[in-house]
Structures are given as structure tokens and as C-alpha cells.
Amino acid sequence: MFFSWTFLALSFLLFHSSQAATNTPASENIFVIKVDPSVKTEELQVRYFMTGEFGGLGGFQVERVAENTILIHTENEGKPARSLKIAFYAPHCNIQTISVDELSQSSREGEFDCTPLNDIKLQGKFSREPTTSDRKLEVQIQYLAFWGHKFFGFGDGAVLTFNVAKSPVEADGSFQAYLPNLAESDGFSTQWEDASFYVLVSDAETGNFLAGLKPPTSLALAGNLKIMPRYPQTIEFDADWRAASSGN
């Protein structure tokens, strides 16, 4: 089945009138999601994949119409979607999914309920390149969900990814970040058994990617950081600067 995964720039369309804030009924080509009041909708990361006569289409564009309501438009090129699968992540909350096989037979409504997760501390260190000695660097950490391919129903394509943490880098290459403790989440073991954390270095001012950080083999899964309930006091990462130096 042909599909495209259009992870374009996230665009929240804001409606400021009281009428728009209250008129959020499910309609033919809209899926309404009520968000836990404890979660800021602008911090909620949404990834979805829908299928229909158009094939398959993935993305993360949503429309925020109220303080705790977001919409997903379930159509493409004027053709309605038949099925919809969604994955959510918000800070300090467990990852949640929604799967609807037949939108035409559903209420076209769902909820994101925050199941609280504790944070765990990650302390790391890497050797800075001489060319970065005077630059402000930032470590970004992404959750890579390899189980997403099976959940969304395709064998190849973009890996389901959530941004989960970032940290400034000190002059000696050390950093400290707090990660969601997915290893102790209830009822969703695949979130950490078939997933990992990707740790990367970027320019703090421009956001440009500079290097990937590889953990020791004992803490690695497919070259990335294993998801664990706790980490050693300080992890020595190996910085791969080749991508930046080659201009990628």
C-alpha cells in the first residue's frame, strides 16, 4: 500500500472566539480529542496515520479549538479517511495510543488521559570537537518507537519519534537531562522493549544538528541508548561528528 509520512512543520490553528471554543462536535471528516486538563495542548505531541482511498497518510498537524480540545482532519485531497491510528506523548505522562479501524462507524471522538510518569536523571559526557570549544551546545533526546511500524500498520517508513528532553552542554562536554521513566510504565512494555532514546548534539543558537552520541555497548540498543529504569551515575558517550563535518 502506498503511503507518505508528512511530518511537516507543526501548525496549530487557533480560534479565539467563544463560539469556536465551544463548537467542537464530531463531524464527518474530523476526529475530536479531549485532552486531560492537566496537560497543555501545546505540549502534547501527536503522531497519526490514516488510510482511505488515497492510500495512507501520516502526520502530526492538529487544530487546537479550545483549552483542552484538539482536532485531526481525517481526509486527504477531498477523500475521507477510513481508519485512523494516533500516538500521543506529553511531558510527565505515559505514551497513549488510539486506534479506529472504521471511522464511519465510530463516534469520531477520543481522549488523552495523562497517566503520570516519574522522571529519571541521565548524566552524560562526551568529548567536544575543537571547533565547538566556544559554541553553545545543546543535547536533545528523542524517543524512537520501533513498535510504531506494527501499530500504524506499515513495514517501512519514518520511525515514530517524540522529543522528550534537552539539556545545555557544559564546557567540559557534560550534561544532565531528565527522561520519562518508561521502563516502569504500566500496561505498555513495548514502549521500552522495542524502543530506545536517540541522543544528539545541536547548536544551541541555530538548532543545527552537529553529532550523534553513542552510548557504551552495554547500554546500547541498535546504537542508541537503552530505555532503563535507572542509569549509571555518568555515561561516557562517543560523539560522532562525521555527519556535521561532511555537511549533512
N, C-alpha and C positions, 0 to 999 in steps of 0.2 A: 504494500500500500504506500502510495506517495504521500509524503508529509514534509512540512517545513517547520522549523522551530524558530519563530521570530521573536527572539529576545531583544527587542528594540528598546530605545530609551523609555524608561518608565514614565507614564504620563497620567497624573491624576487630574480629572476634570472636576472642578469644584463648582457646586451650585450653592449660592448664598441665600436664596430666598427661602422663607419658611415653607412655602408650598413645595419646593423641590426637596426639602429636608424631610417632608412627611409623606410625599407621594412616591413610595418605593414598592408598589405591588409587583409581583412576578408577572412578566408579560411573555409573549411568545418567544422572543429571542433575547431574553435577559435572565440571568441567574442571580438571585439576591442572596447576599451573605451577611448575616447579622454577626457583628464582632463583639466579643467579650468586652464589657465596659472598662475593664482594667487594662485593655490594650489600646494603644494609639494606632489608628488605622494607617497613619503614615509610616509607622514602624513595622507593619505587617507585610511580610514578603509572600507573594502569591505566585505560584507557577501552575500553569494549567495546560491541558492538551485536550482538544476536541476533535471529533470526527463527524463526517457527513458526506454528502455528495461531492464536496470539494476535495475529499481525501482526508488529510489530517493537518492540524494547525496547532502549534504550541506558542505560548507567550506568557507575559506577566502584566499586561496592561489592564488596569481596573479603573472603575469610576467611583469616586467617593461622593455620596449624595447626602450623607448625614454623619454625625459624630461617630456612630458605630455601625454604619451600613456601607457596604461596597457592592458594586455590580460588575458582572462579567457579561459582555455582549457575546452571545452564542450564535454567531453567524459569520460567514465569510463570503464576500462577493455576492451578497444578497441571498445566499443559500443558508438555511438554518442548520445548526449542528444537531446530530443525532445523539451523541454521547459526550460526556464531559467528566474529566478527572482533574482534581485540584490537590495541590500540596501547599501547606502553609507553614511559615515559621515566624515567630515574634520573639523578641528578647525575653529570656527568663520563662519561656513556655515550651512545652513539648511540641514536636512536629505533629501536624494533624493532616489527614487526607479526607477527601470526599470523592466518591465515585458514583456516577449516574449513568447507567447503560442506555436508558431510553428517556431522553428529556421530555418528549411529548407525553409521557405517562407519569411524569414526576410533578411535584409541587413547584419546581424551579426555585427552591429555597434551601439554604443550608446555614450552618452556624460554625463559627470558630470559637471554641471554648478553651480558654487558657488553662492547661494543666501545668502548674508551676514546676520548674526545674531549678535545682541548685546550680551554682557556678563552681567550676574548679579552676585553680590557678595553673597557668602554664608559664614557666620561666625558661627562657631560651637565650642562646648566644651564638653569634656567628662572626666570622672574620670579614670585616669591611674591606672593599677594594680601595686602593689608594685614591682612585678618582672620586670616591664618595666620602672622603675624610671630612670635608667641610659642608656636606649636604645634609639637610634634614631628611631622615629616612623614616618610613613607617612600615610596620609589619601588618599585613592583612591576613586573616584566616577565614577560609571558606569551607563549608561543609559540602562534601561531594557524596551524593547519594547514588551509588551504582544500582541500588534496588529500584530506582526511578524508571529504568527502561522496562522492567517487568510490570511495574504498576501502571505506567502510561500505555503499555501495550505495543512497544516497538523495539526492534532488535538492535538498532544503531541510531546514533544521533547525539545531541548535546546531553551531557551529564547533568542531572538535576543538582543545582547549586544554590546554596544560601550563604550570604555573608553573615558571619557570626561574631567576629571580634576584630579589633585593630589596636595597635599599640605603638607609641613612639619608640624609636631606637636610640639608645644612648651612644655616646662617643666610642665606647668600647665594644659596640655591637650587641649589647644585651637588651632584652626587652621582657615585658611582663604583660600577659593578657589573661582574661577570664573567659572560659568557654562554657557552654551549656553542658551539664553532666548527662549526656545522652546514654551513657553506659548504665545509668541507674534509672532510666525511664521505664515506666510500666507498660506492658502490652504491645511493644513495638521493637523487639530486639533487633530486627533487620536495620533499624536506624543506625546501629553502630557495628553490627556484624558484617554488613555489606556496604560499608561507607567508610570515609576517612576525612581527615582535615588536611586541606592544602594550605601550606604556609608560604607566603610570598613577601617580597620586599618591594616597596614602591617609593617613588619620590614624594615626600610629604606635601610639597607645594604644587606639583603638576599632576600627581596621581599616576605617572607613568610607571609601568612595570619595569623592574630592574633585575630581579633574580628570584628563583625558586629556592626554598630552603628544604633540604633533605635531612630527615632525622636519622639517627643510628639505625642499623638494620634491625635490632631487637625491638625498636619502637615503630617500625615501618610496616605499611600495608601498601603494596604496589607503588613504593617510592614516596608515599605520603605518610602523615602522622596517624598512627592508630587511634581509634576512639577508645579511651580507657577511663576507669573511674577515678584515677589519680595518675600524676606524672612524677618522675624524679625531680629532685629539687632544682636542678638546672640541666637542660638538654643542650648539647653541643650540636648545632646544625651545620651542614655543609652547604654553603651558598654557591649556587650555580649561576654565574654571571654571564654565561655564554650567550643566552638569548638577547641580553641587553647589548653586549659588545658586537653582536652580529647585526644589530639594527632591527631585530624583531620586536 
